[in-house]
Amino acid sequence: MRLKSENLIKKYGSRTVVKDVSLFVDRGEIVGLLGPNGAGKSTLLKLITGTTEADKGEVTVGASVKLGYFAQHAMELIDGKDTIFETLQKAYPLATRGSLHTVLGAFGFPDEDVEKRCSILSGGEKARVVMASMLYDPPNFLVLDEPTNHLDIETKQMLMGALADFEGTM
């Protein structure tokens, strides 16, 4: 078992956004959530990842699960004063300089670009920084909330290729 939820309920004020959701995701499965805007998809993913607490119900994550979460608004969490390199360095303070440069290069940031301030990056570039940070220490369970928002075609293709090769649970 990778993940199990039972009778999840989440309300914002008087509005119930997630109502009695129970699910089971096993190792290697790929699950997609479809629905109109405002249906509670992002809230459900926040409940699954533990970034939001349920009003009722519980989520159980398997002991060997290493979650990687790409939130819908993850790019807004990047500190604009930091450089691209500093962003990864803060996330992985024990990592070697070379290993951080390698992962950033794989996400399209050559040596000279890693010193750019995050405040001047496009939405797609910020998304690539978030992905590089998430995948530096690869998870075995990916939770992706609209990961292609703000991405250019080249980056979307890179992401789709990486996801096609991913052997974990999504």
N, CA, C and O of each residue as an XYZ file, in Angstrom:
680
protein
N       0.850     -1.188      0.000
C       0.000      0.000      0.000
C       0.887      1.240      0.000
O       1.826      1.361      0.787
N       0.564      2.137     -0.890
C       1.263      3.419     -0.958
C       0.509      4.495     -0.197
O       1.092      5.249      0.583
N      -0.811      4.556     -0.438
C      -1.597      5.621      0.165
C      -3.044      5.183      0.303
O      -3.600      4.521     -0.573
N      -3.643      5.569      1.427
C      -5.047      5.244      1.661
C      -5.681      6.425      2.377
O      -5.102      6.985      3.308
N      -6.868      6.796      1.937
C      -7.632      7.820      2.654
C      -9.002      7.246      2.958
O      -9.553      6.451      2.196
N      -9.535      7.673      4.095
C     -10.851      7.192      4.494
C     -11.719      8.353      4.927
O     -11.376      9.104      5.840
N     -12.851      8.488      4.253
C     -13.890      9.446      4.624
C     -13.368     10.862      4.863
O     -13.722     11.498      5.855
N     -12.528     11.351      3.954
C     -11.989     12.703      4.095
C     -13.070     13.753      3.894
O     -13.869     13.682      2.960
N     -13.076     14.716      4.783
C     -13.967     15.870      4.668
C     -13.140     17.112      4.936
O     -12.377     17.169      5.901
N     -13.298     18.105      4.077
C     -12.631     19.393      4.263
C     -13.624     20.492      3.931
O     -14.235     20.504      2.863
N     -13.769     21.413      4.872
C     -14.660     22.551      4.683
C     -13.858     23.835      4.800
O     -12.878     23.914      5.541
N     -14.290     24.821      4.062
C     -13.800     26.186      4.204
C     -15.022     27.017      4.557
O     -15.842     27.336      3.696
N     -15.133     27.362      5.827
C     -16.333     28.040      6.287
C     -17.510     27.079      6.193
O     -17.435     25.955      6.689
N     -18.579     27.507      5.568
C     -19.766     26.655      5.436
C     -19.721     25.799      4.165
O     -20.604     24.973      3.936
N     -18.684     26.002      3.340
C     -18.594     25.287      2.060
C     -17.779     24.001      2.211
O     -16.618     24.046      2.617
N     -18.375     22.869      1.889
C     -17.681     21.589      1.906
C     -17.002     21.414      0.551
O     -17.667     21.358     -0.484
N     -15.693     21.328      0.569
C     -14.912     21.218     -0.670
C     -14.596     19.762     -0.990
O     -14.611     19.359     -2.154
N     -14.314     18.981      0.034
C     -14.063     17.545     -0.128
C     -15.025     16.832      0.812
O     -15.078     17.123      2.007
N     -15.792     15.883      0.247
C     -16.822     15.235      1.057
C     -16.717     13.716      0.953
O     -16.935     13.134     -0.110
N     -16.383     13.094      2.065
C     -16.356     11.624      2.189
C     -15.541     10.940      1.092
O     -16.019     10.000      0.457
N     -14.325     11.404      0.872
C     -13.465     10.803     -0.148
C     -12.623      9.695      0.485
O     -11.886      9.920      1.445
N     -12.753      8.518     -0.068
C     -11.934      7.375      0.323
C     -11.255      6.859     -0.932
O     -11.892      6.696     -1.972
N      -9.971      6.605     -0.831
C      -9.253      6.071     -1.988
C      -8.092      5.221     -1.532
O      -7.633      5.313     -0.394
N      -7.633      4.400     -2.439
C      -6.504      3.515     -2.192
C      -5.621      3.561     -3.434
O      -6.078      3.265     -4.538
N      -4.374      3.928     -3.252
C      -3.427      3.979     -4.369
C      -2.313      2.993     -4.048
O      -1.643      3.109     -3.022
N      -2.121      2.028     -4.930
C      -1.107      1.002     -4.715
C       0.170      1.348     -5.476
O       0.178      2.207     -6.357
N       1.214      0.678     -5.123
C       2.526      0.883     -5.738
C       2.440      0.781     -7.258
O       1.854     -0.157     -7.798
N       3.035      1.762     -7.938
C       3.109      1.753     -9.391
C       1.886      2.286    -10.111
O       1.911      2.428    -11.333
N       0.824      2.582     -9.392
C      -0.384      3.084    -10.042
C      -0.230      4.540    -10.450
O       0.510      5.309     -9.837
N      -0.949      4.886    -11.496
C      -1.028      6.274    -11.953
C      -2.502      6.662    -11.885
O      -3.355      6.046    -12.524
N      -2.780      7.691    -11.101
C      -4.157      8.124    -10.880
C      -4.278      9.570    -11.332
O      -3.412     10.389    -11.026
N      -5.329      9.886    -12.046
C      -5.595     11.255    -12.467
C      -6.898     11.742    -11.848
O      -7.872     10.995    -11.758
N      -6.905     12.985    -11.427
C      -8.119     13.608    -10.901
C      -8.645     14.575    -11.946
O      -7.933     15.480    -12.383
N      -9.872     14.383    -12.336
C     -10.501     15.241    -13.335
C     -11.729     15.893    -12.731
O     -12.443     15.288    -11.931
N     -11.962     17.126    -13.120
C     -13.155     17.814    -12.659
C     -13.061     19.289    -12.964
O     -11.989     19.791    -13.301
N     -14.168     19.983    -12.849
C     -14.170     21.420    -13.148
C     -13.417     22.215    -12.080
O     -13.160     21.714    -10.986
N     -13.071     23.451    -12.411
C     -12.451     24.333    -11.427
C     -13.353     24.439    -10.213
O     -14.574     24.532    -10.334
N     -12.736     24.425     -9.039
C     -13.497     24.557     -7.805
C     -14.092     23.259     -7.295
O     -14.838     23.269     -6.316
N     -13.778     22.138     -7.939
C     -14.354     20.854     -7.527
C     -13.659     20.252     -6.312
O     -14.167     19.296     -5.728
N     -12.501     20.795     -5.919
C     -11.786     20.295     -4.747
C     -10.577     19.432     -5.048
O     -10.027     18.798     -4.147
N     -10.155     19.400     -6.310
C      -9.008     18.559     -6.689
C      -7.736     18.972     -5.948
O      -7.059     18.129     -5.360
N      -7.411     20.260     -5.976
C      -6.193     20.739     -5.313
C      -6.278     20.530     -3.809
O      -5.281     20.186     -3.174
N      -7.457     20.736     -3.235
C      -7.628     20.524     -1.797
C      -7.403     19.059     -1.448
O      -6.765     18.756     -0.440
N      -7.915     18.154     -2.260
C      -7.698     16.725     -2.016
C      -6.205     16.396     -2.057
O      -5.716     15.641     -1.217
N      -5.483     16.953     -3.019
C      -4.042     16.700     -3.095
C      -3.311     17.270     -1.879
O      -2.356     16.665     -1.391
N      -3.749     18.418     -1.392
C      -3.161     18.990     -0.169
C      -3.426     18.093      1.034
O      -2.562     17.943      1.899
N      -4.597     17.504      1.093
C      -4.910     16.576      2.183
C      -4.026     15.333      2.100
O      -3.515     14.854      3.113
N      -3.853     14.822      0.891
C      -3.039     13.623      0.675
C      -1.582     13.868      1.076
O      -0.936     12.997      1.659
N      -1.076     15.057      0.761
C       0.330     15.357      1.042
C       0.567     15.891      2.448
O       1.711     16.072      2.864
N      -0.506     16.139      3.172
C      -0.361     16.627      4.539
C      -0.122     18.113      4.650
O       0.206     18.603      5.730
N      -0.280     18.847      3.558
C      -0.086     20.302      3.619
C      -1.335     21.020      4.111
O      -1.291     22.204      4.445
N      -2.450     20.294      4.154
C      -3.700     20.789      4.724
C      -4.274     19.669      5.578
O      -4.152     18.492      5.238
N      -4.891     20.037      6.672
C      -5.454     19.046      7.576
C      -6.945     18.850      7.293
O      -7.683     19.807      7.060
N      -7.361     17.594      7.320
C      -8.775     17.273      7.103
C      -9.595     17.663      8.327
O      -9.105     17.641      9.456
N     -10.842     18.019      8.082
C     -11.765     18.259      9.187
C     -12.232     16.928      9.767
O     -12.547     16.826     10.952
N     -12.269     15.920      8.915
C     -12.669     14.584      9.331
C     -11.994     13.587      8.400
O     -11.705     13.898      7.245
N     -11.748     12.395      8.908
C     -11.130     11.348      8.111
C      -9.628     11.353      8.274
O      -9.064     12.193      8.975
N      -8.987     10.399      7.614
C      -7.537     10.319      7.743
C      -6.882      9.816      6.465
O      -7.497      9.155      5.629
N      -5.607     10.160      6.356
C      -4.774      9.704      5.252
C      -3.648      8.886      5.852
O      -3.006      9.306      6.814
N      -3.411      7.716      5.278
C      -2.306      6.863      5.712
C      -1.371      6.692      4.523
O      -1.787      6.291      3.436
N      -0.108      7.000      4.752
C       0.913      6.874      3.713
C       1.827      5.720      4.112
O       2.232      5.612      5.270
N       2.144      4.866      3.155
C       3.007      3.721      3.420
C       4.360      4.127      3.970
O       4.859      5.217      3.691
N       4.950      3.235      4.759
C       6.211      3.528      5.441
C       7.365      3.809      4.472
O       8.264      4.588      4.790
N       7.341      3.187      3.310
C       8.445      3.370      2.366
C       8.193      4.479      1.346
O       8.984      4.674      0.424
N       7.087      5.204      1.517
C       6.728      6.253      0.562
C       7.562      7.499      0.815
O       7.693      7.972      1.944
N       8.117      8.011     -0.267
C       8.850      9.275     -0.243
C       8.117     10.194     -1.220
O       8.277     10.080     -2.436
N       7.316     11.101     -0.673
C       6.465     11.965     -1.491
C       7.236     13.104     -2.138
O       8.113     13.710     -1.522
N       6.900     13.379     -3.369
C       7.340     14.578     -4.063
C       6.094     15.322     -4.495
O       5.289     14.784     -5.255
N       5.915     16.556     -4.024
C       4.682     17.295     -4.279
C       4.976     18.561     -5.067
O       5.740     19.422     -4.631
N       4.354     18.655     -6.236
C       4.423     19.869     -7.049
C       3.070     20.535     -6.937
O       2.113     20.140     -7.602
N       2.995     21.556     -6.086
C       1.737     22.252     -5.836
C       1.406     23.179     -6.996
O       2.294     23.642     -7.711
N       0.141     23.439     -7.168
C      -0.336     24.293     -8.255
C       0.328     25.673     -8.210
O       0.617     26.252     -9.258
N       0.565     26.190     -7.038
C       1.157     27.516     -6.893
C       2.551     27.440     -6.266
O       2.965     28.343     -5.541
N       3.262     26.359     -6.553
C       4.581     26.136     -5.959
C       5.571     27.241     -6.313
O       6.456     27.563     -5.521
N       5.420     27.819     -7.500
C       6.373     28.847     -7.930
C       6.294     30.099     -7.062
O       7.262     30.852     -6.960
N       5.141     30.316     -6.438
C       4.976     31.496     -5.585
C       5.758     31.371     -4.284
O       5.952     32.364     -3.583
N       6.211     30.160     -3.952
C       6.943     29.943     -2.714
C       8.436     30.202     -2.847
O       9.160     30.195     -1.852
N       8.895     30.429     -4.061
C      10.316     30.715     -4.288
C      10.618     32.134     -3.821
O       9.880     33.070     -4.127
N      11.702     32.281     -3.083
C      12.122     33.608     -2.603
C      12.825     34.335     -3.743
O      13.890     33.912     -4.192
N      12.240     35.409     -4.203
C      12.773     36.164     -5.336
C      14.142     36.763     -5.096
O      14.856     37.070     -6.051
N      14.525     36.935     -3.840
C      15.848     37.503     -3.525
C      16.966     36.490     -3.712
O      18.124     36.866     -3.895
N      16.623     35.205     -3.668
C      17.625     34.159     -3.823
C      17.959     33.939     -5.286
O      17.148     34.210     -6.171
N      19.164     33.444     -5.528
C      19.514     33.005     -6.876
C      18.946     31.599     -7.068
O      18.495     30.961     -6.117
N      18.975     31.135     -8.302
C      18.528     29.772     -8.597
C      19.347     28.784     -7.768
O      18.800     27.860     -7.165
N      20.664     28.989     -7.747
C      21.546     28.080     -7.008
C      21.237     28.117     -5.512
O      21.183     27.071     -4.865
N      21.036     29.309     -4.960
C      20.744     29.437     -3.526
C      19.443     28.731     -3.153
O      19.319     28.191     -2.054
N      18.482     28.737     -4.062
C      17.208     28.063     -3.806
C      17.427     26.576     -3.566
O      16.893     26.008     -2.614
N      18.217     25.948     -4.436
C      18.508     24.526     -4.246
C      19.423     24.295     -3.056
O      19.267     23.314     -2.330
N      20.362     25.183     -2.859
C      21.302     25.036     -1.746
C      20.575     25.096     -0.399
O      20.939     24.381      0.536
N      19.549     25.947     -0.300
C      18.752     26.014      0.933
C      17.969     24.723      1.153
O      17.814     24.267      2.286
N      17.481     24.145      0.072
C      16.707     22.902      0.179
C      17.598     21.714      0.526
O      17.162     20.784      1.204
N      18.846     21.746      0.060
C      19.784     20.635      0.259
C      21.126     21.170      0.753
O      22.103     21.169      0.004
N      21.185     21.624      2.000
C      22.404     22.266      2.508
C      23.629     21.350      2.557
O      24.755     21.847      2.587
N      23.445     20.049      2.567
C      24.577     19.129      2.621
C      25.044     18.667      1.235
O      26.038     17.951      1.119
N      24.330     19.074      0.200
C      24.677     18.659     -1.164
C      25.950     19.365     -1.625
O      26.252     20.481     -1.201
N      26.676     18.694     -2.492
C      27.891     19.314     -3.037
C      27.496     20.334     -4.102
O      26.445     20.224     -4.734
N      28.349     21.310     -4.281
C      28.128     22.344     -5.289
C      27.979     21.707     -6.678
O      27.108     22.088     -7.460
N      28.840     20.739     -6.962
C      28.809     20.071     -8.261
C      27.510     19.331     -8.526
O      26.984     19.372     -9.638
N      26.984     18.648     -7.498
C      25.741     17.900     -7.699
C      24.557     18.841     -7.935
O      23.657     18.525     -8.713
N      24.560     19.998     -7.263
C      23.494     20.974     -7.481
C      23.592     21.569     -8.887
O      22.578     21.764     -9.558
N      24.821     21.854     -9.328
C      25.010     22.366    -10.695
C      24.545     21.328    -11.720
O      23.956     21.684    -12.741
N      24.806     20.050    -11.449
C      24.413     18.986    -12.378
C      22.904     18.927    -12.541
O      22.399     18.874    -13.663
N      22.178     18.937    -11.421
C      20.727     18.855    -11.521
C      20.150     20.110    -12.166
O      19.197     20.022    -12.939
N      20.709     21.269    -11.860
C      20.224     22.505    -12.480
C      20.507     22.512    -13.982
O      19.692     22.997    -14.767
N      21.649     21.980    -14.374
C      21.957     21.865    -15.797
C      20.973     20.960    -16.516
O      20.588     21.230    -17.653
N      20.565     19.882    -15.847
C      19.600     18.955    -16.438
C      18.238     19.616    -16.632
O      17.447     19.183    -17.470
N      17.968     20.659    -15.859
C      16.703     21.380    -15.987
C      16.857     22.676    -16.783
O      16.017     23.572    -16.702
N      17.931     22.759    -17.543
C      18.088     23.865    -18.481
C      18.709     25.126    -17.915
O      18.519     26.208    -18.470
N      19.453     25.008    -16.816
C      20.140     26.166    -16.238
C      21.648     25.931    -16.282
O      22.209     25.312    -15.379
N      22.304     26.429    -17.339
C      23.763     26.282    -17.409
C      24.437     27.117    -16.318
O      23.793     27.914    -15.636
N      25.733     26.916    -16.173
C      26.494     27.528    -15.075
C      26.206     29.006    -14.852
O      25.986     29.422    -13.714
N      26.204     29.803    -15.909
C      26.027     31.246    -15.726
C      24.610     31.606    -15.294
O      24.409     32.631    -14.642
N      23.620     30.779    -15.645
C      22.228     31.074    -15.298
C      21.904     30.834    -13.828
O      20.967     31.434    -13.302
N      22.659     29.971    -13.156
C      22.316     29.624    -11.775
C      22.482     30.801    -10.815
O      22.021     30.744     -9.676
N      23.138     31.865    -11.273
C      23.320     33.046    -10.427
C      22.240     34.101    -10.658
O      22.288     35.175    -10.057
N      21.264     33.807    -11.525
C      20.146     34.729    -11.731
C      19.275     34.758    -10.484
O      19.064     33.734     -9.835
N      18.772     35.941    -10.159
C      17.813     36.072     -9.054
C      16.481     35.483     -9.505
O      16.068     35.666    -10.650
N      15.831     34.792     -8.618
C      14.552     34.149     -8.947
C      13.462     35.172     -9.273
O      12.487     34.845     -9.950
N      13.623     36.398     -8.798
C      12.616     37.435     -9.063
C      12.491     37.771    -10.542
O      11.454     38.277    -10.970
N      13.533     37.500    -11.336
C      13.485     37.854    -12.754
C      13.119     36.672    -13.651
O      13.081     36.811    -14.874
N      12.853     35.518    -13.054
C      12.548     34.321    -13.835
C      11.118     34.338    -14.350
O      10.224     34.901    -13.718
N      10.914     33.717    -15.500
C       9.561     33.540    -16.028
C       8.852     32.453    -15.213
O       9.482     31.757    -14.417
N       7.561     32.317    -15.415
C       6.808     31.267    -14.728
C       7.342     29.882    -15.038
O       7.438     29.035    -14.150
N       7.691     29.651    -16.293
C       8.243     28.356    -16.687
C       9.589     28.077    -16.044
O       9.866     26.951    -15.631
N      10.432     29.109    -15.958
C      11.738     28.933    -15.317
C      11.571     28.638    -13.828
O      12.273     27.793    -13.271
N      10.642     29.338    -13.194
C      10.388     29.070    -11.769
C       9.883     27.640    -11.579
O      10.269     26.964    -10.626
N       9.029     27.187    -12.478
C       8.523     25.813    -12.393
C       9.672     24.818    -12.524
O       9.688     23.799    -11.833
N      10.640     25.103    -13.411
C      11.792     24.214    -13.568
C      12.655     24.205    -12.313
O      13.208     23.164    -11.957
N      12.781     25.348    -11.635
C      13.532     25.400    -10.375
C      12.844     24.520     -9.333
O      13.502     23.753     -8.630
N      11.520     24.632     -9.238
C      10.765     23.822     -8.277
C      10.928     22.334     -8.599
O      11.133     21.520     -7.698
N      10.838     21.983     -9.880
C      11.001     20.580    -10.274
C      12.400     20.073     -9.976
O      12.567     18.950     -9.500
N      13.404     20.888    -10.251
C      14.786     20.493     -9.955
C      14.953     20.240     -8.465
O      15.613     19.282     -8.063
N      14.363     21.091     -7.658
C      14.446     20.924     -6.209
C      13.722     19.652     -5.762
O      14.220     18.913     -4.913
N      12.558     19.406     -6.333
C      11.777     18.232     -5.971
C      12.475     16.939     -6.394
O      12.424     15.937     -5.682
N      13.129     16.971     -7.560
C      13.703     15.744     -8.113
C      15.188     15.556     -7.801
O      15.782     14.555     -8.202
N      15.790     16.510     -7.087
C      17.204     16.330     -6.706
C      17.356     15.053     -5.878
O      18.274     14.263     -6.097
N      16.460     14.870     -4.943
C      16.424     13.659     -4.124
C      15.138     12.930     -4.523
O      14.095     13.135     -3.901
N      15.204     12.085     -5.552
C      13.996     11.585     -6.211
C      13.002     10.875     -5.289
O      13.375      9.998     -4.509
N      11.738     11.269     -5.394
C      10.678     10.584     -4.652
C      10.269      9.307     -5.364
O      10.645      9.078     -6.513
N       9.490      8.471     -4.671
C       8.922      7.291     -5.331
C       7.410      7.420     -5.493
O       6.745      6.521     -6.008
N       6.878      8.564     -5.039
C       5.442      8.834     -5.168
C       5.299     10.310     -5.511
O       5.571     11.171     -4.674
N       4.876     10.605     -6.727
C       4.715     11.985     -7.171
C       3.264     12.423     -7.062
O       2.352     11.703     -7.470
N       3.061     13.611     -6.509
C       1.752     14.241     -6.478
C       1.912     15.548     -7.237
O       2.611     16.455     -6.785
N       1.271     15.640     -8.377
C       1.446     16.779     -9.275
C       0.121     17.504     -9.462
O      -0.858     16.908     -9.911
N       0.088     18.775     -9.124
C      -1.120     19.584     -9.270
C      -0.891     20.606    -10.373
O      -0.262     21.643    -10.158
N      -1.407     20.301    -11.547
C      -1.269     21.142    -12.733
C       0.197     21.527    -12.999
O       0.538     22.708    -13.043
N       1.045     20.523    -13.171
C       2.477     20.802    -13.321
C       2.867     21.484    -14.629
O       3.967     22.026    -14.734
N       1.985     21.466    -15.626
C       2.354     22.085    -16.906
C       1.934     23.551    -17.002
O       2.213     24.206    -18.006
N       1.267     24.072    -15.971
C       0.927     25.507    -15.981
C       2.210     26.326    -16.101
O       3.204     26.012    -15.447
N       2.198     27.344    -16.906
C       3.302     28.294    -17.066
C       4.521     27.708    -17.767
O       5.566     28.358    -17.804
N       4.423     26.501    -18.324
C       5.580     25.902    -18.987
C       5.535     26.162    -20.487
O       4.472     26.138    -21.108
N       6.719     26.414    -21.059
C       6.804     26.518    -22.509
C       6.767     25.099    -23.093
O       6.859     24.119    -22.353
N       6.634     24.996    -24.399
C       6.475     23.692    -25.044
C       7.679     22.786    -24.789
O       7.513     21.594    -24.531
N       8.878     23.341    -24.857
C      10.091     22.540    -24.648
C      10.121     21.946    -23.238
O      10.466     20.779    -23.057
N       9.761     22.747    -22.255
C       9.768     22.272    -20.873
C       8.649     21.266    -20.643
O       8.830     20.301    -19.900
N       7.485     21.478    -21.276
C       6.394     20.506    -21.171
C       6.844     19.160    -21.731
O       6.568     18.114    -21.143
N       7.534     19.189    -22.862
C       8.011     17.947    -23.466
C       9.036     17.259    -22.564
O       9.030     16.034    -22.438
N       9.917     18.045    -21.937
C      10.911     17.494    -21.025
C      10.207     16.826    -19.841
O      10.566     15.719    -19.440
N       9.203     17.510    -19.287
C       8.461     16.966    -18.156
C       7.723     15.693    -18.550
O       7.756     14.705    -17.816
N       7.068     15.708    -19.687
C       6.324     14.527    -20.128
C       7.256     13.330    -20.331
O       6.896     12.199    -20.004
N       8.443     13.578    -20.866
C       9.429     12.503    -21.022
C       9.877     11.957    -19.688
O       9.991     10.745    -19.511
N      10.136     12.861    -18.738
C      10.564     12.416    -17.411
C       9.463     11.619    -16.721
O       9.740     10.619    -16.059
N       8.217     12.059    -16.874
C       7.116     11.327    -16.236
C       6.886      9.971    -16.896
O       6.522      9.005    -16.226
N       7.099      9.901    -18.205
C       6.945      8.624    -18.904
C       7.976      7.607    -18.407
O       7.703      6.407    -18.376
N       9.156      8.089    -18.021
C      10.220      7.214    -17.528
C      10.123      6.928    -16.035
O      10.832      6.062    -15.522
N       9.249      7.650    -15.333
C       9.140      7.504    -13.876
C       8.584      6.140    -13.519
O       7.550      5.732    -14.048
N       9.258      5.436    -12.632
C       8.857      4.076    -12.282
C       8.069      3.998    -10.982
O       7.688      2.907    -10.557
N       7.824      5.111    -10.359
C       7.103      5.111     -9.083
C       5.601      5.257     -9.276
O       5.044      4.911    -10.318
N       4.976      5.773     -8.248
C       3.531      5.970     -8.201
C       3.231      7.439     -8.451
O       3.957      8.317     -7.984
N       2.165      7.700     -9.184
C       1.766      9.095     -9.436
C       0.289      9.244     -9.171
O      -0.258     10.336     -9.321
